[in-house]
Amino acid sequence: MEQLTALLPMQRAAIQSVHGGATLRKRLLDMGLVPGAEISVVRVAPLGDPVEYMVKGYRLSLRRSEASQVMIQRLPCADCDQPAEEGCDSQQASRCPRWLRWLYGGTHGR
Amino acid sequence: MAGKADTSPVVVLAGNPNAGKSTIFNTLTGGRQHVGNWPGKTVEVASGVVRWNGQAVTLVDLPGTYSLSAHSPEEVIARDFILEQRPDAAIVVADATNLERNLYLAAQVLELGAPVTLALNMMDRAEAEGIAIDVELLARLLGVPVVPTVGTRRQGLMDLVGLAVTEAASHPNLIDYGNELEAEIAALQPQLGALIASDTPRYTTLKLLEGDRLVAQALGDTPQAAALRQQAEEAAARVQAVYGDDVELLVADRRYGFVHGLAHQVVKRHGGHRPRSLTDRIDDIAAHRVLGLPIFFGLMALVFKLTADASAPFVDWIDATVNGVLANWVAAALSAVAAPAWLTSLLVDGVMAGVGGVLVFLPVLLILYLCLALLEDSGYMARAAFVMDKLMHLLGLHGKSFIPLIVGFGCNVPGILATRTLENRRDRILTGLMVPLMSCAARLPVYVIFAAAFFPRHASAVIFGLYLLGIALAVLTGLLMRRTLFGKTTDSLFVLELPPYRLPAWRGLRTHMWRHSAEFVHKAATLILAASVTVWALLNLPVGVASTEESVFGRLAGAIAPAFEPLGFGNWQAAGSLVTGLVAKEVVISSMAVIYLGDAPDEPPEPVDLAADVRGIVVGFGQAVVDSARIVLSMIPGVDLMGDEPPQTDTALSQALQTHFTPASALAFLVFVLLYAPCIAAMGALKAEFGGKWMAFSFTYLLALAWITGFVTYRVAGWLFGG
């Protein structure tokens, strides 16, 4: 289990649990971030925060502080079907120059 | 269900934001809408009447929400409306391209006991994306009529209204929440029924178990109510012990489970891998890591130019028509019936000037609301918030707060009104308090005249410095107010849907423009008119007063002048021009011209030539359209249709100012003009948006800020300039 903020662009995960204050938590649940739902990172905002996610077939943006309240379990990524953990990461790194990854939000997981 | 026979049926429209609910509402009601308070509610919802089958049906447009819990004002409004007004039917507008999350809201409306008809909107788009929905199966599974719609086609929508009135069905027991929770609901429900009469006992019980504050409060203060609340808490604790999750999460989870199953059964996707949509491709540029911010600032510059510049010819046209031609007609008509001079003066200089003062905002507001509606309806507004949020969040604001602030540089009035695009009231007020510190275009003439008279070699640096000072103080204000006024509340949530880009419908844009502009005129007119007449009265009393200095106004100005002594301009002339500046900031200069250089002699009304005047008005409007078009075209880089306007200089006034001000006191005066309460129209806008209390607060705060900053400026500048 890790925080949603650890997910990088193009990676997928399943939501495990949702925390945070009553208002945030209820809002996240209402927006479809319920346990079991699949979520992936689309892109990071120009200034590094917030982050755009794809969940339940629509685009949702969350501040890092909000995303950190969502716990996830990584899924193998759609393209490569590699086992979860770091498979996707390393494959993307080899495929994609560093500056291009930064451009599309590579500084995401701090 | 049959509508109540004697009264016209009320049908509410509910739906997610961006599901196309407003488009449907606008298409059905056209321009015939009414924004008003419903009995017992202080919140405004839009409603309109449509005729179906010879019957008048009242349509109510509820705020767009994702859910009906009590966590946001919009949700509370929508929920309370359904609970308290008991509409005859609810049309839930669902976006067919995103069925699951939209059905989540539909399920809640059904649980509220309202008879529902489901409108599957944007079916054309869903088909284009390779999504096929089995409409009949969905209707059967949900037990309510389901109608595929395209928001802009009126005929299909009339059928929808007809179906809602005749066949909408209610299913308050839609979802099975599992053995444990259902057992607790079954145990509590009879006790609730004994305590209060509820049309929706199951729903209320469930909310009680979820720990919904508003529902718990509604039970009342009796010992029985307290006992029931206690029981509900214990029951919730038992459920949590079994599932390890609290009831709120359990309910959301179960409800999503239900709609997920539903969507799974009725939605078929063909074509394995979804191609990248147009939205993805636009966002690759519009929300790009590097290009995102420049594109945002470019669009903001465009909005600013449009509201400030493209509206200017129309503003001048309205001013010339009302205060020129029409005022001349009134004066001529009054002199024909030998009315006393004071009456003519009251009507022309007081009332008509006030009416003109309200109407000149119309072109500005129409263009502003057009821009905002374009940004909002196209889907870009959410991207603007996305790229700007980090920066604005440092000030404790939402990403969308940037837009009102930028617009405020053109004119504070539309800036304050643009705060409405923010969802959270705290953000709206905080931004509304910051907007007046954005130096609006009306303050510029004052800077130009003073800077040219006192700092000819550094005029542009002085003017630029004033703009920066305003921004810096706005940032400080934001930080200060956030800590003090709203200290206890945490920052508002961001959690924002980035909807697919869409081509805005003209009908929606038009409705938006007119409705909001008319609303401002309606709400601010009284205040502006009253201020105009008051200033007139002060200037012309006591009856037969010869000079400004001897009028009530001059004496009042003399009385408050000592307050400005520490700022270096403690004379009645400066104080008086600041007071008239409340009507509009640029009036400071014209007042000074009158006060220092003497009044222009009263001209007798020109002879009225009705035909020529009407022709002049029409030609003037045509000219304004042409000028405005030229200004818009000149915004395209490389196109310049404007030519350079000669700078306005008023040497006589400059000389007069140099004898009355020192450089230090002139600078302090400029700082004061920048900061003290913006014009009466901006105050009217604050009152219209946030109420009289916040208007009074803003007025006092700005006055104090202006005095303190002006004082510091005078002392520091005096020390720097050597006296």
Boltz contact constraints between the chains, C-beta under 6 A:
constraints:
  - contact:
      token1: [A, 23]
      token2: [B, 71]
      max_distance: 6.0
  - contact:
      token1: [A, 24]
      token2: [B, 493]
      max_distance: 6.0
  - contact:
      token1: [A, 26]
      token2: [B, 69]
      max_distance: 6.0
  - contact:
      token1: [A, 26]
      token2: [B, 71]
      max_distance: 6.0
  - contact:
      token1: [A, 27]
      token2: [B, 493]
      max_distance: 6.0
  - contact:
      token1: [A, 27]
      token2: [B, 495]
      max_distance: 6.0
  - contact:
      token1: [A, 29]
      token2: [B, 252]
      max_distance: 6.0
  - contact:
      token1: [A, 30]
      token2: [B, 66]
      max_distance: 6.0
  - contact:
      token1: [A, 30]
      token2: [B, 67]
      max_distance: 6.0
  - contact:
      token1: [A, 32]
      token2: [B, 101]
      max_distance: 6.0
  - contact:
      token1: [A, 34]
      token2: [B, 252]
      max_distance: 6.0
  - contact:
      token1: [A, 34]
      token2: [B, 253]
      max_distance: 6.0
  - contact:
      token1: [A, 34]
      token2: [B, 256]
      max_distance: 6.0
  - contact:
      token1: [A, 45]
      token2: [B, 386]
      max_distance: 6.0
  - contact:
      token1: [A, 45]
      token2: [B, 387]
      max_distance: 6.0
  - contact:
      token1: [A, 46]
      token2: [B, 289]
      max_distance: 6.0
  - contact:
      token1: [A, 46]
      token2: [B, 292]
      max_distance: 6.0
  - contact:
      token1: [A, 46]
      token2: [B, 293]
      max_distance: 6.0
  - contact:
      token1: [A, 46]
      token2: [B, 387]
      max_distance: 6.0
  - contact:
      token1: [A, 47]
      token2: [B, 390]
      max_distance: 6.0
  - contact:
      token1: [A, 49]
      token2: [B, 390]
      max_distance: 6.0
  - contact:
      token1: [A, 50]
      token2: [B, 389]
      max_distance: 6.0
  - contact:
      token1: [A, 50]
      token2: [B, 494]
      max_distance: 6.0
  - contact:
      token1: [A, 56]
      token2: [B, 100]
      max_distance: 6.0
  - contact:
      token1: [A, 56]
      token2: [B, 101]
      max_distance: 6.0
  - contact:
      token1: [A, 57]
      token2: [B, 98]
      max_distance: 6.0
  - contact:
      token1: [A, 58]
      token2: [B, 98]
      max_distance: 6.0
  - contact:
      token1: [A, 59]
      token2: [B, 498]
      max_distance: 6.0
  - contact:
      token1: [A, 60]
      token2: [B, 497]
      max_distance: 6.0
  - contact:
      token1: [A, 61]
      token2: [B, 386]
      max_distance: 6.0
  - contact:
      token1: [A, 61]
      token2: [B, 496]
      max_distance: 6.0
  - contact:
      token1: [A, 61]
      token2: [B, 498]
      max_distance: 6.0
  - contact:
      token1: [A, 62]
      token2: [B, 495]
      max_distance: 6.0
  - contact:
      token1: [A, 63]
      token2: [B, 494]
      max_distance: 6.0
  - contact:
      token1: [A, 103]
      token2: [B, 289]
      max_distance: 6.0
